[in-house]
Amino acid sequence: MRILQRRKLYLPALSIVAVVVLLLGFIGISTYRNLDMNRKNAGAFVRRQGLAMLQVMEAGARAGMLSSRWEADVVARLIEETAKSPDIAYIYLADREGRYLHHSDPALEGRTSDGRLPIRTSAGTTEDGDPMLAEHLGKLPDGTSVYELSKRFTPFPREMLPAMCPFNGSELCHRWVAQNAGVRLAIGLRMTAFEAARRADIRHAVVMAVILVALGSGALFFIFVIQNYYLVDRTLQQTRDYTRQVVDHMANGLVSIDAGGMVLSHNTLALELLGLADAEIEGVNLGRIIDFDAAGVRKTLTSGKPVMDREILRQDRSGETIPLALSSTPLTNNAGSITGAVILLRDLREIKRLEAQVRRSEKLAAVGKLAAAVAHEIRNPLSSIRGFAQFLGHILKDHPRDREYAAVMVKEVDRINRVVTDLLTFARPQNAEAEAVDLKELVDHVLRLIEGDAREGNVMVGRRLPSIASQPVLDGGQITQALLNLCLNALQAMNGGGVLNIGAETDERGGLMLWVEDDGPGISPEFQARIFDPFFTTRDKGTGLGLAIVQKIAENHNGGIRIESPPPGKQRGCRFIISIPGAIPEDARDR
C-alpha cells in the first residue's frame, strides 16, 4: 500500500525558507549600507583632516607674516616641516600656471604640475572665478593612493594687509602678497590607512557573507532533515494506524505476550472473547486467564513449538461459555532466543452451531426415513381399527359400558393418527411459499383457533402488533401452524389460568420477530438446550414434535427460534421468539 504518493514541502518548511531568505537579504543590504557609510565617513574624515591641515598652513603663514622677523622663505620651511608627517604625501604651493613655487620635494620646485582635474569642487569661487576648494584622487609613482585637497592660499584678505604688515618687513610682506596673488596651496594625504580599513571591512563583509551562506545552507539542510523526518514520521504513523486497523478488524482475537506471559498487545475481539475490559488486561499475566499448560502455550514459550487450534472454554462478560480455538506461535529475536508468543483466538460458536445443525439434520433424515417407512404401514391398520371400533359402538348401543370402550378406542386411534401426521409433517421436506400476508389477520385467525381452549383454561389472550406500512412476505400457512403450536403449548403450561400474548417487532434491517409469551411456570435451564429436539417432552401425553416443527418452519424462512425464560423484567413465564430476516420489503423499512 502506498501511503505517501509524492513528497512535497510543507507549510512550516516554506515558512523557515522564507524567513532565511528575508534574513539573508536584510543582512546583505545592511552590510552593503555599512560599507558605504564607512567609506563616506572615512572620506569625510580625510577631507576634514586635509582642510584642517590647509588651515593650519595658512595660520602658520599668517603668524610668520605678523612676526617682525618674517622672511619670504618662511612658507617654504613651513611646507617642508609639515610634510614630514607620515600621513602627508606632499604639500606644494603653485601659481596660476601650475608651476610649483614651493614643494615638499625641493626637486620639483619650478616645475609645472600634471594638470589633473579635481573630482569634486566645493561651492564658492574666488573673485576671479577660481574654485576656492578642490579635491581629487591620484596615485604616486610607487602606486600609493593619494587624496589631494587644494585651495587659494589666502593667509589674510587684501584689505587687511596694512594691519597685518605693520612692522619693518611690511614692504617685503606687501611685495610677497602681491607676487603670490592667485597661488593655490595643495596637500596630498596618503590613503594607506583608509584603504587598509576598507579592505578590512570588505574582508569582514566577505567573512560575514560566507557565514551567512553557511548558515543558510545549514538552515536549508536542517529544513531538508526536518521535512524528511516529518515525512518518515507521518509514514510510520500512517503505517502504524493502518496496521492497528488491520489487527483490530481481524476475524480472530490476537494477543502478544512476552516470555513471562505478560500481555504486550491485543485487539478488541480478543478482549471480547476473553471476557475482559481494556483496563483489566493491561499489565496482566495471560497465564492467570488461560491455562498455559492445557492450552499448550507453555510449550510454545519454553521449546518454541507452535500450537494449532487447541480447543478451550472461556466465559464472556455475560457469563456465556464460549468455545475457542487457540493457536500460538513463538516470537524470536535475531539470536534465535524466544522472547514471547503470538496467540490467536478463534470463536467456535458458529462452528459448533453448524455441527449441531448437521447432527440434527442427520437425525431428522433418520426420522424421515423412519416416518416414510412406518406411516403407510400404521395408517392402513389404524383406518380398519377405527372403522371396527365405530361399528362396535353402534351395535353395542344397548350396552353402555361396552359402547364407552369402543369410543375410547376411536379416540386413541385418532391420537395415534395425529402422531403419525405430526411425524410426517416434521420429516417431510417443505419449502416456504412466501407471499405478502396481512399480519393482523393471521394473528387474529390463530386467536380464533385457540379461543375455546383459552376460555376453558381461564386464560386471557391479547396481541401486540406494530404498525407496518407494508405487509410482510412469508408463508402464511406455516407461520400459522408455528404460532398455533406455541399457543397450544402455552395454554397447556398455564394449567390454572393466566395471560397469553402474541406480538411482533421489526428491526432496521427488515427483520420480523414474532413472539408468544405466557406467565406460566416457565422452562428450567436444564431443559432449554433440548426443548427443540424431536420427541423430547416434559408432558405425559406430549409427542415432542410441536416445538421441533416450529423450529423447522423458522428455518424454512431462513430464520430461527429462541427462548427467554423468564422474559426480561419478569419473575416467571416464558417467551418464544421466531426471527424471520428480510420479511419486511425494503420500500417499507424507513417509513
C-alpha positions as CSV (number, residue, x, y, z in Angstrom):
1,M,0.0,0.0,0.0
2,R,1.4,3.4,-1.0
3,I,0.8,5.6,2.0
4,L,2.5,8.7,0.6
5,Q,2.4,9.0,-3.2
6,R,4.6,12.1,-3.5
7,R,6.9,14.2,-1.4
8,K,6.2,17.9,-1.0
9,L,7.5,20.8,1.0
10,Y,5.0,21.6,3.8
11,L,4.0,24.9,5.2
12,P,6.4,25.0,8.2
13,A,9.4,24.3,5.9
14,L,8.2,27.0,3.5
15,S,8.0,29.5,6.4
16,I,11.5,28.7,7.5
17,V,12.8,29.1,3.9
18,A,11.1,32.5,3.7
19,V,12.5,33.7,7.0
20,V,16.0,32.6,6.0
21,V,15.8,34.4,2.6
22,L,14.5,37.5,4.3
23,L,17.2,37.4,6.9
24,L,19.9,36.9,4.2
25,G,18.6,39.8,2.2
26,F,18.3,42.1,5.3
27,I,21.9,41.2,6.4
28,G,23.2,41.7,2.9
29,I,21.6,45.1,2.5
30,S,22.7,46.1,6.0
31,T,26.3,45.1,5.3
32,Y,26.4,47.0,2.0
33,R,25.0,50.1,3.6
34,N,27.5,49.8,6.5
35,L,30.4,49.5,4.0
36,D,29.1,52.5,2.0
37,M,28.6,54.5,5.2
38,N,32.1,53.7,6.4
39,R,33.5,54.7,3.1
40,K,31.7,58.0,3.2
41,N,32.6,58.6,6.8
42,A,36.3,57.8,6.1
43,G,36.3,60.2,3.1
44,A,34.7,62.9,5.1
45,F,37.2,62.4,7.9
46,V,40.2,62.6,5.4
47,R,38.6,65.7,3.9
48,R,38.3,67.4,7.3
49,Q,41.8,66.3,8.1
50,G,43.2,67.9,4.8
51,L,41.1,71.0,5.3
52,A,42.4,71.4,8.8
53,M,46.0,71.0,7.6
54,L,45.4,73.7,5.0
55,Q,44.0,76.0,7.6
56,V,47.0,75.2,9.9
57,M,49.3,76.1,6.9
58,E,47.5,79.4,6.4
59,A,47.6,80.1,10.1
60,G,51.3,79.4,10.3
61,A,51.9,81.6,7.3
62,R,49.8,84.4,8.8
63,A,51.7,84.1,12.1
64,G,55.0,84.4,10.3
65,M,53.9,87.4,8.3
66,L,52.9,89.1,11.6
67,S,56.3,88.5,13.0
68,S,58.9,91.3,12.8
69,R,61.5,88.8,11.5
70,W,59.3,87.5,8.7
71,E,61.1,86.4,5.5
72,A,59.8,85.1,2.2
73,D,61.1,81.5,2.7
74,V,59.1,81.1,5.9
75,V,56.3,79.4,3.8
76,A,58.9,77.0,2.2
77,R,60.1,76.0,5.7
78,L,56.5,75.6,6.9
79,I,55.7,73.3,3.9
80,E,58.9,71.3,4.5
81,E,58.3,70.8,8.2
82,T,54.6,70.0,7.8
83,A,55.2,67.4,5.0
84,K,57.3,65.3,7.4
85,S,54.1,63.8,8.9
86,P,53.8,60.1,7.8
87,D,50.2,60.7,6.7
88,I,51.2,63.5,4.3
89,A,52.5,62.5,0.9
90,Y,53.3,66.1,-0.3
91,I,52.5,69.7,0.1
92,Y,53.0,72.3,-2.6
93,L,52.3,75.9,-3.4
94,A,51.6,76.6,-7.2
95,D,50.8,79.7,-9.2
96,R,48.1,80.1,-11.7
97,E,50.1,78.4,-14.5
98,G,50.6,75.3,-12.3
99,R,54.2,76.0,-11.6
100,Y,55.4,74.8,-8.2
101,L,56.6,77.8,-6.2
102,H,57.3,75.7,-3.1
103,H,57.1,71.9,-2.8
104,S,57.8,69.4,0.0
105,D,60.1,67.8,-2.5
106,P,62.6,70.5,-3.4
107,A,63.5,68.7,-6.6
108,L,60.0,69.6,-8.0
109,E,60.2,73.3,-7.3
110,G,60.0,75.4,-10.5
111,R,58.3,72.5,-12.4
112,T,54.8,72.5,-13.8
113,S,52.0,70.2,-12.3
114,D,50.5,67.4,-14.4
115,G,47.2,69.3,-14.7
116,R,44.9,66.7,-13.1
117,L,41.3,67.8,-12.8
118,P,39.6,67.8,-9.5
119,I,36.9,65.1,-9.0
120,R,34.8,67.4,-6.9
121,T,34.7,71.1,-6.4
122,S,33.2,72.8,-3.3
123,A,30.7,75.5,-3.5
124,G,32.0,79.1,-3.8
125,T,34.6,80.7,-6.0
126,T,37.3,83.4,-5.7
127,E,36.9,86.9,-7.1
128,D,38.4,85.9,-10.5
129,G,36.3,82.7,-10.7
130,D,38.9,80.2,-9.5
131,P,37.4,77.5,-7.2
132,M,38.1,78.1,-3.6
133,L,38.4,74.4,-2.7
134,A,39.1,71.4,-5.0
135,E,39.8,67.7,-4.3
136,H,40.8,64.7,-6.3
137,L,42.3,61.2,-6.0
138,G,45.5,60.1,-7.6
139,K,48.4,57.7,-7.3
140,L,52.1,58.3,-6.6
141,P,54.7,56.6,-8.9
142,D,55.1,53.9,-6.2
143,G,51.3,53.2,-6.5
144,T,50.3,54.8,-3.2
145,S,46.8,56.3,-3.4
146,V,46.7,60.0,-2.5
147,Y,43.8,62.3,-1.7
148,E,44.7,65.8,-2.7
149,L,42.9,68.9,-1.4
150,S,43.8,72.4,-2.7
151,K,42.5,75.9,-2.1
152,R,43.5,79.5,-2.8
153,F,46.3,80.4,-0.4
154,T,45.0,83.5,1.4
155,P,46.7,84.0,4.7
156,F,44.5,87.1,5.2
157,P,42.3,89.2,3.0
158,R,43.8,92.0,0.9
159,E,42.0,94.8,2.8
160,M,43.7,93.6,6.0
161,L,47.2,93.8,4.6
162,P,48.0,97.3,6.2
163,A,47.1,96.0,9.6
164,M,48.8,92.6,9.0
165,C,52.2,94.0,7.8
166,P,52.8,96.9,10.2
167,F,56.5,96.1,11.0
168,N,59.8,96.7,9.3
169,G,59.2,93.8,7.0
170,S,55.8,95.2,5.9
171,E,57.2,96.2,2.5
172,L,58.5,92.7,2.0
173,C,55.2,91.4,3.2
174,H,53.3,93.5,0.7
175,R,55.6,92.5,-2.0
176,W,55.2,88.8,-1.2
177,V,51.5,89.0,-1.2
178,A,51.4,90.9,-4.5
179,Q,53.7,88.4,-6.1
180,N,51.8,85.4,-4.9
181,A,48.3,86.6,-5.7
182,G,46.3,83.6,-7.1
183,V,48.6,81.0,-5.6
184,R,47.0,77.7,-4.6
185,L,48.1,75.6,-1.6
186,A,47.6,71.8,-2.0
187,I,48.2,68.9,0.4
188,G,48.3,65.3,-0.6
189,L,47.2,62.8,2.1
190,R,48.2,59.1,1.9
191,M,45.1,56.8,1.7
192,T,47.0,53.8,3.0
193,A,45.3,53.6,6.4
194,F,41.9,54.3,4.7
195,E,42.4,51.6,2.1
196,A,43.6,49.2,4.8
197,A,40.5,49.8,6.8
198,R,38.3,49.5,3.7
199,R,40.0,46.2,2.8
200,A,39.4,45.0,6.4
201,D,35.7,46.0,6.1
202,I,35.5,44.1,2.8
203,R,37.2,41.1,4.3
204,H,34.8,41.3,7.2
205,A,31.8,41.5,4.8
206,V,33.1,38.5,2.8
207,V,33.5,36.5,6.0
208,M,30.0,37.5,7.1
209,A,28.7,36.5,3.6
210,V,30.5,33.1,3.9
211,I,29.0,32.7,7.4
212,L,25.6,33.7,6.1
213,V,25.9,31.3,3.2
214,A,27.0,28.6,5.6
215,L,24.1,29.4,7.9
216,G,21.7,29.5,5.0
217,S,23.0,26.1,3.8
218,G,22.7,24.7,7.2
219,A,19.2,26.1,7.5
220,L,18.2,24.5,4.2
221,F,19.8,21.2,5.2
222,F,18.0,21.4,8.6
223,I,14.8,22.1,6.7
224,F,15.5,19.1,4.5
225,V,16.2,16.9,7.5
226,I,13.1,18.2,9.3
227,Q,11.0,17.6,6.2
228,N,12.3,14.0,5.8
229,Y,11.8,13.4,9.5
230,Y,8.2,14.7,9.1
231,L,7.6,12.5,6.1
232,V,9.1,9.5,7.8
233,D,7.2,10.1,11.0
234,R,4.0,10.6,9.1
235,T,4.6,7.4,7.1
236,L,5.3,5.5,10.2
237,Q,2.2,6.9,11.9
238,Q,0.0,6.0,8.9
239,T,1.6,2.6,8.7
240,R,1.0,2.1,12.5
241,D,-2.6,3.3,12.2
242,Y,-3.2,1.0,9.2
243,T,-1.6,-1.9,11.0
244,R,-3.7,-1.2,14.1
245,Q,-6.8,-1.0,12.0
246,V,-6.0,-4.3,10.3
247,V,-5.3,-6.0,13.6
248,D,-8.4,-4.5,15.3
249,H,-10.7,-5.7,12.4
250,M,-9.3,-9.2,12.2
251,A,-11.8,-12.0,12.4
252,N,-9.8,-13.6,15.2
253,G,-8.7,-12.4,18.6
254,L,-4.9,-11.6,18.8
255,V,-2.8,-11.3,21.9
256,S,1.0,-11.0,22.0
257,I,2.9,-11.9,25.3
258,D,6.5,-11.8,26.5
259,A,8.4,-14.8,27.7
260,G,6.9,-14.4,31.1
261,G,3.3,-14.4,29.8
262,M,2.7,-10.6,30.3
263,V,0.3,-9.1,27.8
264,L,2.1,-6.8,25.4
265,S,-0.6,-6.0,22.8
266,H,-4.1,-7.2,21.9
267,N,-7.0,-6.4,19.6
268,T,-10.7,-5.6,20.5
269,L,-12.0,-9.1,19.6
270,A,-9.5,-10.7,22.0
271,L,-11.0,-8.7,24.9
272,E,-14.5,-9.8,23.9
273,L,-13.6,-13.5,23.7
274,L,-11.6,-13.4,27.0
275,G,-14.5,-11.5,28.7
276,L,-12.2,-8.7,29.8
277,A,-12.2,-4.9,29.7
278,D,-9.4,-2.9,28.2
279,A,-8.2,-1.7,31.6
280,E,-8.3,-5.2,33.0
281,I,-5.8,-6.7,30.6
282,E,-3.1,-4.0,31.0
283,G,-0.1,-5.4,32.9
284,V,-1.9,-8.8,33.3
285,N,-0.2,-12.2,33.0
286,L,-2.3,-14.1,30.5
287,G,-1.5,-17.3,32.4
288,R,-3.9,-16.2,35.0
289,I,-6.7,-16.1,32.5
290,I,-5.8,-19.1,30.2
291,D,-4.3,-22.3,31.5
292,F,-1.0,-22.3,29.6
293,D,-0.4,-26.0,30.3
294,A,-3.8,-27.2,29.0
295,A,-3.7,-24.8,26.0
296,G,-0.1,-25.7,25.1
297,V,1.2,-22.1,25.4
298,R,3.8,-23.1,28.0
299,K,5.3,-25.5,25.4
300,T,5.5,-22.6,22.9
301,L,7.3,-20.3,25.4
302,T,9.7,-23.0,26.5
303,S,10.5,-25.1,23.5
304,G,9.2,-22.9,20.6
305,K,6.7,-25.5,19.4
306,P,3.6,-23.9,17.8
307,V,0.1,-25.0,18.9
308,M,-2.7,-25.1,16.3
309,D,-6.4,-25.0,17.1
310,R,-6.3,-26.2,20.6
311,E,-9.9,-26.0,21.9
312,I,-10.5,-24.2,25.2
313,L,-13.6,-22.8,27.0
314,R,-13.9,-19.2,28.3
315,Q,-16.8,-17.2,29.7
316,D,-17.6,-13.7,28.3
317,R,-18.8,-10.8,30.3
318,S,-22.4,-12.0,30.2
319,G,-21.4,-15.4,31.7
320,E,-21.9,-17.3,28.4
321,T,-19.4,-20.1,27.9
322,I,-17.6,-19.6,24.6
323,P,-15.7,-22.4,22.9
324,L,-12.4,-21.1,21.5
325,A,-9.7,-22.5,19.2
326,L,-6.3,-21.3,20.4
327,S,-3.2,-21.2,18.2
328,S,0.2,-19.9,19.5
329,T,3.5,-19.3,17.6
330,P,6.8,-18.2,19.2
331,L,8.4,-14.8,18.8
332,T,12.2,-14.9,18.5
333,N,15.0,-12.2,18.3
334,N,17.9,-12.1,15.9
335,A,19.8,-14.6,18.1
336,G,17.0,-17.1,17.9
337,S,16.0,-16.8,21.5
338,I,12.3,-17.0,22.4
339,T,11.1,-13.6,23.5
340,G,7.4,-14.3,23.6
341,A,4.4,-15.7,21.7
342,V,1.6,-14.6,19.4
343,I,-1.8,-16.1,20.4
344,L,-4.8,-16.3,18.0
345,L,-8.2,-16.9,19.4
346,R,-11.0,-18.1,17.1
347,D,-14.7,-18.2,18.1
348,L,-16.1,-21.7,17.6
349,R,-19.7,-20.9,18.5
350,E,-20.8,-20.7,14.8
351,I,-18.9,-23.9,14.0
352,K,-20.5,-25.6,17.0
353,R,-23.9,-24.4,15.9
354,L,-23.3,-25.7,12.4
355,E,-22.1,-29.0,13.8
356,A,-25.2,-29.2,15.9
357,Q,-27.3,-28.4,12.9
358,V,-25.6,-31.1,10.9
359,R,-26.2,-33.6,13.6
360,R,-29.8,-32.5,13.9
361,S,-30.2,-32.8,10.1
362,E,-28.8,-36.3,10.2
363,K,-31.2,-37.1,13.0
364,L,-34.1,-35.6,11.0
365,A,-33.1,-37.6,8.0
366,A,-33.2,-40.8,10.0
367,V,-36.6,-39.8,11.4
368,G,-37.8,-39.0,7.9
369,K,-36.8,-42.4,6.7
370,L,-38.5,-44.0,9.7
371,A,-41.6,-42.0,9.1
372,A,-41.7,-42.8,5.4
373,A,-41.3,-46.5,6.1
374,V,-43.7,-46.7,9.0
375,A,-46.5,-44.2,8.2
376,H,-48.1,-46.3,5.4
377,E,-47.9,-49.5,7.5
378,I,-49.5,-47.8,10.5
379,R,-52.2,-45.7,8.8
380,N,-53.9,-48.6,7.0
381,P,-54.4,-50.8,10.1
382,L,-55.5,-47.7,12.0
383,S,-58.2,-47.0,9.5
384,S,-59.5,-50.6,9.8
385,I,-59.3,-50.5,13.6
386,R,-61.1,-47.1,13.8
387,G,-63.9,-48.4,11.5
388,F,-64.4,-51.6,13.5
389,A,-64.4,-49.6,16.8
390,Q,-67.1,-47.3,15.4
391,F,-69.1,-50.3,14.2
392,L,-68.8,-51.9,17.7
393,G,-70.0,-48.7,19.3
394,H,-73.0,-48.7,17.1
395,I,-74.1,-52.3,17.6
396,L,-73.4,-52.1,21.4
397,K,-75.6,-49.1,21.9
398,D,-77.7,-51.1,24.4
399,H,-74.6,-51.9,26.4
400,P,-73.3,-48.5,27.7
401,R,-70.1,-49.8,29.2
402,D,-69.0,-51.6,26.1
403,R,-70.0,-48.7,24.0
404,E,-67.8,-46.5,26.1
405,Y,-64.8,-48.8,25.5
406,A,-65.5,-48.5,21.7
407,A,-65.4,-44.7,22.0
408,V,-62.1,-44.8,23.9
409,M,-60.7,-47.0,21.1
410,V,-61.7,-44.4,18.5
411,K,-60.1,-41.6,20.4
412,E,-56.8,-43.4,20.9
413,V,-56.7,-44.3,17.2
414,D,-57.2,-40.7,16.4
415,R,-54.4,-39.7,18.7
416,I,-52.1,-42.3,17.1
417,N,-53.1,-40.9,13.7
418,R,-52.2,-37.3,14.8
419,V,-48.8,-38.5,16.0
420,V,-48.2,-40.1,12.6
421,T,-49.4,-36.9,10.9
422,D,-47.0,-34.8,13.0
423,L,-44.3,-37.2,12.3
424,L,-44.8,-36.9,8.6
425,T,-45.1,-33.2,8.8
426,F,-41.9,-33.0,10.7
427,A,-40.0,-35.4,8.4
428,R,-41.4,-34.2,5.0
429,P,-39.2,-31.5,3.3
430,Q,-41.2,-28.3,2.9
431,N,-40.2,-25.0,1.3
432,A,-41.7,-21.8,2.4
433,E,-44.0,-20.4,-0.2
434,A,-43.6,-16.7,0.7
435,E,-46.1,-14.1,-0.2
436,A,-47.5,-10.8,1.2
437,V,-49.5,-11.6,4.3
438,D,-51.8,-9.5,6.4
439,L,-50.1,-10.0,9.8
440,K,-53.1,-8.7,11.8
441,E,-55.5,-11.1,10.1
442,L,-53.0,-14.0,10.5
443,V,-52.7,-13.4,14.3
444,D,-56.5,-13.0,14.7
445,H,-57.0,-16.3,12.9
446,V,-54.7,-18.1,15.4
447,L,-56.5,-16.4,18.3
448,R,-59.8,-17.7,17.0
449,L,-58.5,-21.2,16.8
450,I,-57.4,-21.2,20.4
451,E,-60.4,-19.2,21.7
452,G,-62.3,-22.2,23.0
453,D,-59.3,-23.8,24.7
454,A,-58.3,-20.4,26.3
455,R,-61.8,-19.9,27.7
456,E,-61.9,-23.4,29.0
457,G,-58.5,-22.9,30.7
458,N,-59.4,-19.5,32.1
459,V,-56.6,-17.8,30.1
460,M,-56.8,-14.2,28.9
461,V,-55.5,-13.7,25.4
462,G,-54.1,-10.5,23.8
463,R,-52.0,-9.3,20.9
464,R,-49.4,-6.5,20.4
465,L,-48.7,-5.8,16.8
466,P,-46.6,-2.9,15.4
467,S,-47.8,-0.5,12.7
468,I,-46.2,-1.8,9.5
469,A,-46.5,0.2,6.3
470,S,-46.3,-2.9,4.1
471,Q,-47.4,-6.5,4.5
472,P,-44.6,-8.9,5.5
473,V,-43.6,-11.6,3.0
474,L,-43.8,-15.1,4.4
475,D,-45.6,-18.4,4.2
476,G,-48.9,-17.7,6.0
477,G,-49.8,-21.4,6.4
478,Q,-46.6,-22.4,8.0
479,I,-46.4,-19.4,10.3
480,T,-50.0,-20.0,11.4
481,Q,-49.1,-23.6,12.3
482,A,-46.0,-22.4,14.2
483,L,-47.9,-19.8,16.2
484,L,-50.7,-22.3,16.8
485,N,-48.2,-24.9,18.2
486,L,-46.6,-22.3,20.5
487,C,-50.0,-21.1,21.7
488,L,-51.3,-24.6,22.5
489,N,-48.1,-25.3,24.4
490,A,-48.6,-22.1,26.4
491,L,-52.2,-23.0,27.2
492,Q,-51.2,-26.4,28.4
493,A,-48.4,-24.8,30.6
494,M,-50.9,-22.4,32.3
495,N,-52.9,-25.1,33.9
496,G,-54.5,-22.8,36.4
497,G,-55.2,-19.8,34.2
498,G,-53.1,-16.8,33.2
499,V,-52.3,-14.4,30.4
500,L,-51.2,-15.3,26.9
501,N,-49.9,-12.6,24.4
502,I,-48.9,-12.8,20.8
503,G,-46.8,-9.9,19.5
504,A,-44.4,-8.8,16.7
505,E,-41.5,-6.5,16.3
506,T,-39.4,-5.2,13.4
507,D,-35.8,-4.1,13.1
508,E,-34.0,-1.6,10.8
509,R,-32.8,-4.4,8.5
510,G,-36.3,-5.5,7.7
511,G,-36.4,-8.5,10.0
512,L,-39.7,-9.6,11.7
513,M,-39.8,-11.1,15.2
514,L,-43.0,-13.0,16.1
515,W,-43.3,-13.9,19.8
516,V,-45.7,-15.8,22.0
517,E,-45.4,-15.1,25.8
518,D,-47.2,-16.7,28.8
519,D,-46.9,-16.2,32.5
520,G,-46.8,-19.9,33.3
521,P,-44.1,-21.7,35.3
522,G,-41.5,-21.4,32.5
523,I,-38.9,-23.9,31.3
524,S,-36.0,-24.8,33.6
525,P,-32.5,-24.1,32.2
526,E,-31.5,-27.8,32.0
527,F,-34.4,-28.4,29.5
528,Q,-33.9,-25.3,27.4
529,A,-31.0,-26.8,25.4
530,R,-33.1,-29.9,24.5
531,I,-36.5,-28.3,24.1
532,F,-36.4,-28.3,20.3
533,D,-35.1,-31.9,19.9
534,P,-37.6,-34.3,18.3
535,F,-39.7,-36.4,20.7
536,F,-38.4,-34.5,23.7
537,T,-41.3,-33.6,26.0
538,T,-42.0,-32.9,29.7
539,R,-45.7,-33.8,29.4
540,D,-47.1,-37.3,29.8
541,K,-49.3,-37.1,26.7
542,G,-47.0,-34.9,24.5
543,T,-45.4,-36.2,21.3
544,G,-42.3,-34.0,21.5
545,L,-42.7,-32.8,17.9
546,G,-44.6,-29.5,18.3
547,L,-41.5,-27.3,19.0
548,A,-39.4,-29.3,16.6
549,I,-41.9,-28.4,13.9
550,V,-41.9,-24.8,14.9
551,Q,-38.1,-24.7,14.6
552,K,-38.2,-26.3,11.2
553,I,-40.8,-23.7,10.0
554,A,-38.4,-20.9,11.2
555,E,-35.5,-22.5,9.4
556,N,-37.6,-22.8,6.2
557,H,-37.8,-18.9,6.4
558,N,-34.0,-18.7,6.8
559,G,-34.6,-17.7,10.4
560,G,-34.5,-19.3,13.8
561,I,-36.3,-19.5,17.2
562,R,-35.0,-18.8,20.7
563,I,-36.4,-19.0,24.2
564,E,-36.4,-16.5,27.0
565,S,-37.5,-18.0,30.4
566,P,-38.4,-15.9,32.2
567,P,-38.9,-12.9,29.9
568,P,-36.8,-9.8,30.6
569,G,-38.1,-7.9,33.6
570,K,-40.4,-10.7,34.8
571,Q,-40.0,-13.3,37.5
572,R,-41.8,-16.2,35.8
573,G,-43.2,-17.1,32.4
574,C,-41.7,-18.0,29.0
575,R,-41.4,-16.3,25.7
576,F,-40.7,-18.0,22.3
577,I,-39.3,-15.7,19.6
578,I,-39.4,-16.6,15.9
579,S,-36.9,-14.5,13.8
580,I,-37.6,-14.1,10.1
581,P,-34.9,-11.9,8.4
582,G,-35.9,-9.7,5.4
583,A,-39.6,-10.2,5.9
584,I,-40.4,-6.5,5.5
585,P,-40.0,-5.1,2.0
586,E,-37.2,-2.6,1.5
587,D,-39.5,0.3,0.5
588,A,-41.4,0.0,3.8
589,R,-38.4,-0.2,6.2
590,D,-37.8,3.5,6.7
591,R,-41.5,4.6,6.8
